[in-house]
């Protein structure tokens, strides 16, 4: 059984947006942090036009900004690999489904029709059910699928077709494919859930605020420099926040990793076999 921290409720809203809208929201969120930082500094330093040069050592700003940048970089790297692993898993699952389809075609007609129907149910029913769960904040639970029935039936066929050399070879390949599909499905369920919950998002926002306050303190009263820093801070960290959001739950939202590669591999393989 999988145990995860509760995913943020606002993810449902965020993942309903288009990629462009989600990027804009990420930039606006960081812009709000810079505005809050400006308000904090203005509260104790007064109007910018009357501000004197800051006595804050530049090294202190680096001591704040560098750890924040490194931490966000590590987070981005982690969720990026998380997304890539999910994408690679779907591609491997597609190749395995195609191989299983070829193996089933080598079996005697009755067995081929029976196992073919089960594989069709897995591709066209079980996968859609899995992806429907991934679109919610429900923790994925490993449910019984057509793969389980195929495993039992393949074991029976290995006994029933013990004297059929070609069938035995095909069943051996099919057994390995089913084991791979089960493993890939479990891995997909694990990867479907995000890793950044509300406490982590709050911590990230707090770190960005501290960084923005330090930068604002140094250039407070310098309108041109302040505008430049705000723009760079917003676009750089806002883009990183966008990457975190789009990669955190790889099977959700407008940047979804869809089951289409698996469906296409299955359909293409069946069409190729039918043309023989």
N, C-alpha and C positions, 0 to 999 in steps of 0.2 A: 504494500500500500504506500502511496506517495503522500508526503506531508509537506505542504507549502504554506508560507505566510499568505494571508489574505491579499489578493490583488486589489489595487486601488479602484474604487467604484467609478472614478472619472475616466478610467480606461475605456469603458463602454462608449462614452461620448467621444473621446479622443480618436478611437479607432473607427468611428463612423465618418470622420472627416476625410477629405481627399488629401493626397500627399502635399499639394501646394498649401492647402488650408492648415494642415498640421505643422508645416514648416513656419507658416506665418504665426501661428499660435505660439510655437516655441520661441520665435524671435520676440514676440510681444511679452512673453513671460519674463525673459531676461531683461527686456527694456523696463519692465515694471520694477525689477530688482534694482536696476541702476537708478531709477527715479526714487525709490525708497532710500537708497544709499545717499542720494543728493539731499533728501529731506532730513536724514539723520545728521549729516554734516552741517547743513544749514541751521539746524536747531541749536547747535552750540557755537557756530562761528559767525552767525548773522548773515546779512546780505552779501552776496558775492562781490558786489561793486566796492565794498569796504573791507574785503578780506585781505589780510596780509599773507606773505609767503609762508608756506607750511614749514615747520621745523622738524617734520617727521623724516627720519633718515631714509634715503632711497633703498638702502639694504633691507629695511623693514618691509617695504612693499614687496620686494622680491621674496622675502621669507614667507609672506602670506600667499602671493600669487603662484609661486612655483609649486608648493604642495597641492594647492587646489587644482592646478593644471594637470599635475601628475595623476592625482586621484581620478579626475574625470577621464583622463587618457586611459587609465587602467579599466575603468568601467566600460568605456566605449570599446576597447579591445576585447573585453570579456563578452559583451553582448553581440559584438560583431562575429566572433568565433561561434557563439551560440546560434546565430542566424545561419552562418555558413554550414555548420554541422547539420542543422535542420534541412537545409537545401540539398546538401550532399546525400542525406538519408533518403529523401524523396527520389532523387535520381537513382540511387542504388535499388530502392524498392521497385522503381519502374523497370529496371533491367532484370531484376529477379522475377517479376511478374511475367515478363516476356519469355524468360527462360522456362518458367513453369508451364506456360502455355504451349511451348514447343514440346516439352516432355510429355504433357498430357496427350498431345496429338500422336505420339508413338504407341499409345496403349490400344488394346482391342476396343472395338467400337463402343460396347456397352460401358466399359470402365471410363473411356474417354468422355462420353456424354455425361456420365454421373459426376466426375471430377471437374469437367468443364463447367457444369452448371454451378458447382460450389465456388469455383474460382470467379465466375461471373458475378455471383452474389457478393463475394468479398469486394470486388472492384467497384461494382455499381451500387451496392447498398451499405456495406460496412464502412468503406472509406468515407462516404457522404455523411454517415452517422458520426464518425470520428471528427470530421471537420466541423460539423454542426456544434459539437461540444466545445471545440477549440475557440469558437466565436463567442463563447460565454465565459464568465469568470468562474465557472464550476471547475473543480479539480477533476481532471480526467481519471476515469476509473477503467481498468482493463476489463472489458466485457468479452463475453464469448463471441467468437466470430466464425465465419465459414472455414477459416483456417483450421480451427480445432476439429471440425468434422472431417476435413480433408486428411488430417494427420491420422485419425482413427481408421478412415477408409483405406488409406494407402497401406497401413500396417496389415489390414485384412487382405488386400490385393496381393501383397508380397507373398502371402501364404497360398492364396487361391491360384496365382499365376507363377508358381515356383518353377514350373518347367518351361516357361516362356522366356527365352533369353533376352529378347529385345525389350519386353515389358519389364523385366527385372532391372535392366540398365536404366530405363526411363523412370521407374519407381525410385531407384537410388538417387537420381538427379532431383526428382521431385521432392523426396524426403529432405535433402539438403536445402532446397529452395524454400520449403515450408518453414524449416528451422530459421533460415535467414529472415524470412518475412515476419515471423513472430518476434525475433530480436529487433528488427527495424521498427516494427510497430510499437514495441515497448519503449524504444529509444525516442520515437516520435512523440509519444505521450509525455515523456519526461521533458522534452524540449519545448513542448507547446505552452508551458506555463512560464510567465515572466519571472524575473529575478529581482526586480526593483520594486519594493512595496512602498507604502506611504512614509514610514519612518526613514527609509533611505532617500526618498525624494525630498523630504523635509531637510535632512542633513545636507544633501547636495545644494538645496536652495540657500541654506544658512551659510555654507561655505562660499557660495557665489556672492552673497550679500557682504560677508566680511571682506572679500577681495575687492568688491566694488567700492566699499567704504574707504578702504586704504587708498585706492586709486583716486577717488574723488577728493580725499583729504589733501593729497599731494598737488593736484592741479586745480583746487578750488579757487574761484575768482578769475581763472584764465579761460575765458569763454571759448576761444578757438580750440585750445588743447583739450578742454573738457568735452566739446562736441565730438572731436576726433576720437578720444578715448571711449566715449559712450558708444559711438558707432562701431568701433573695432570690437569692443567688449560684447556688444549685443549680437553682432553677426557671427563672431567666432564661437562664443559659448552657446548662443542660440542654435547654431548649426549642430553643435555637439549634443545638445539636449534633444534635437530632432532625431539624430542618429540613435540615441539611446531609446527613444520612444518607438521608432520604426523597427528596431532590431530586438526589442525586449520580448515581444510575443510574436514569433515568426509566422504563426499560422492565423493571425488575426489582422483585421484592418485592411486598408487599401494597399498596403505593401505585402499582402498575404503571400505565403508560399502555398500555392494551390495543389490539389491532387491531379491536376491536368497531365503532368508528365507520365503518371502511372496509367491514367485512362488512355492516353494516346499510345503508349507502348503496348498496352493490351489490345486495343483496337487494331493497330497497325500489324501486330503479330498475327492476329486472327485473320485479317485480310490477306496477309502474305501466305498463310497456310491454305486458305481457301482457293487461292489462285494456282496451287500446285496441280 
